[in-house]
Amino acid sequence: MAIPHLVAHRGHMESYPENTLLSLEAAMQCGAGYIEFDVQSTADGKLVVFHDTELERTTGVKGKLFEMTYQELENIRAHEPERFSLAFFKEHIPSLSDVVRLLQRYPKVTAFVEIKPESLEQFGLENTLTTLYRDLEIVHQQCVIISYHQQALKHIKEHSDYQTGWVLQNYDEQSKHLAETLKPDYLIINHRKLPNNEEPWPGNWHWMVYDITDPELAIHYATLNIPLIETRDICNMLEHPLLALNIEKHGN
């Protein structure tokens, strides 16, 4: 039986504030061999691990990420007060460099690093990606850079040797032809967009689907030649006896 590998979506975000050092490390501590997180840019060009362009959902503070310097963001908590009240009030918005230092302590973990299209469009593809390559360099071999942004994937392939993943908006013929042109190492899609009980397009790539919290559904997708399952609830998913066979033992 094919047993899928699980990817921790923004860390163990079911139980901890998303995209925080606490969430990411919790996922690796419970055995995740793969994590995924989002990267945006601040007004002064510092890359941070954050999903939205507005601050309020995850910080409770009104404001726009693109109008704030990194120094201004350093004092803002990323504790998701609507979900967790003050339980994780000490959690800050991590810089990408903070997460890189964390990854250095878990050298067997692969990180899917999603550069958000809003930052690419706001601050320029060249500047943003050049900073991304530099910030990730020390953990280069652990990282796959993923994006919805097609031009970003082309740039990554032309100007670096990072592995790439294309996050698909649609599962259709046009997207298939684009995938064949872009030649990413991974294709990533919301599982609800795939046709039922069919293997997705074959090619020189690996498929990853999100966001799944049902262990049996994860195992089902593995039978359809989808080896990677992104989940917001990594630690609970890894309690399933079959999925637990792929737990990564991390020595600290």
N, C-alpha and C positions, 0 to 999 in steps of 0.2 A: 504493500500500500504506500502511495506517495504521501509523505508527511510534509506539510508546508512549513516554511520558516516565517516567523512572525516579526513584524516591524512595528516598533513602538511609535505610534502617531503622536507627535509633539511630546514624547515621553510617555509616562504612565498618567495620561491626562484625565482618566476617569477618577483618579483619587487625589491628584495633586494639580496645582495651577499649571496650565499648558506652557510649554517652551521655557520652563524655568530649570535651573540647575538641579533643583530638588526632583522635579518630574523626570528629567532625563536620567539622572543617576539612579532613581528608584527603579526605572525600567531595566537598567543594566544590572543592578543588584539582584533582581529577581530572575535574571537569566537571558535577557534579550541579547541576541547577537546582532540585531539591526535596530537602529533608531532613525527617526525622521524629525526634522525641525525646520522652521521657517526663518528666512533672513530678510530684513529690511534695512534701509539706510536712514541715518539721522540727517538733520540739516547740514551738519558739518562733515558728512561723509564717513562716519563711523558705522560699521555694520553691527547690528544687534539682532538677537534672536527673538522675533516678534512676528505675529501673524497679520494683524490689522494695520491700517494706516491711522485709524482713530484709537485713542488710548483707552476710552472709557470702559469697554467691555471687560477687559482683563485687569484694569488698574483702578477703576472707579473714578478716575480723574478725567475731566473733559479736556480735550486738546488734540492736536494733530501731530503725529510722529514727525512728519516732514518739516514742521516748523520749530522743532526742538533740537538743541544741540545735545550731544551725548552727556555733557556735564549736567545739563538740566534734567535729563532722564535718569541720571544715576540715583536721584533721591525719590524717584517714583516707584512704588511697590507694584509688583506684578502678581498680586495675591488673589485675583478673581473674587472680589468681595461678594458678588451676588451669589456665587456658588458656595463659597467657603467662609463667609464672614471674615473674622480676623484670624482664622486658624493658621494661615501661612503669611502673616503680615510681614515677616522678615524677608520674604522673597523679592528680589529686585529683577529688573529687566536685564538679562545677561548680555554682555557683548559677545560677538562671535569668538573673540579671543578667549573669553572665559570658558566657552564650551569646548574650544580646541584644547585648552589645558585639561579639561575633564576627560576628553577623548584620549589624551596621552596616557591616562591612567588605566584605560580599557583598550589596549591595542588590538584586541581581537574583534572589536565591534566595528561594523560598517555603518557609516552615517549617510543618510540621504538628506542632502542639504538643499532645501528649496529656496531659490532666489525668487522673490516675488516680483511679478511684472510691474507693479506700481512703482517700485523703487527704480527699476530699469528705465521706466519711462520718465520718471521725475528727475533723475540725476544723470541719466545717460548710460547706455549699455557699456560703452568702453570703460568709463571710469569705475562703474560699479563692479563689473566683472574683474577688472584688473585688481581692485582691492580684494575681492573675494578670493582670487587665486593666491594672492599674497598671504592673506590671513589663514588660509587652509594649508599652506605649503608644508608645514611641519607634520601634518597628519594626512598628507596627500593620498597615501595608499589606502587610507580608511574611508575615503569620501567619494560619493557619487553626487554630482551636481544635477539637480532636477529643476524643471521649470515648465510652465505653460508656454513660455515665450519662445517661439521658433527661432528668431534671430539670435537669441541667447545661446541656444543649443549649437547653432552654426559657429558662433564665436568661440565657444568652449572647444569645439573640435578643431578649429583652425589655429587657436592660439594657446592651447594647453593639451595635456594628455590625461586630464581628469575623465573618468567615466561619466556618462550622461544618462539622464532619464527624462522622457517627455511625458508630461501630465496631459492627458487627452481631455478636451472638452466634449468631444463627440466620438461615437464609434460608428463610422460610416466610410464609404469608399474614398472620399476626399482625404480623410484623416489617414486611411491606410496608405494611400499614395504618398502623403507627406512623410509618414513614418519610414517608408522605403527610401525616401530622399534624405531624411535627417539621420537615419541609421543610428538611433540611440541604443545604448546598452540595455535600457529598461523602458518599457511602456507601462504607464500607470493610469488607472481609471477607476471611477466610482463603480463598484460591482453591479449596481442597479442598471447601468447603461449597457451591460453585456447581454447578448441573447441567452436565454435559458438553456442550460445543459448542452452548450456547444463550446468546443475549444476555440479560444480567440485566434486571431490571425497568426499563422506561423511566421517565423523570421529569425534573424540573428539577434534576438533580444530576449529578455526575460520579462514576464508579465508580473505586475503587482496590482492588487485590487484593494480598495478601502471602502468604508471603514466597517470592519466586521467584528462583532463581539460574541458571536455564536461559534463555539469550537467545531460543531458538526458541519456548519456551513463552510468554515475555513478548510476542513478536510475534504469536503465536496469539491471546492475549487481546485485543490491540489490534483484531484483526479482529472481535471480539465486542462492540465499542463500549465497551471498558474502556481508557481513555486513560492511566491511571496504574498503575505496577507498583512495588510496594515490594520492595526487595531488600537483603539483608544484605551483598551482595558487589558494591557499586556500581561500583568501579573496574574490576574484571574484566568485568562486564557491558557497560560502556561501550567495551570494546575490540572488541565486535561491530560490523562495518562499518555495519549499518543503525541500531543503537542509538546509534552514535557521531554520527549526524547530529543528534541532539538534545543534544549536549554544549554546556554553557553556558560561554562564554568569560568568565572572571572577570579583571578587571584589578586588579592590586594595586600 
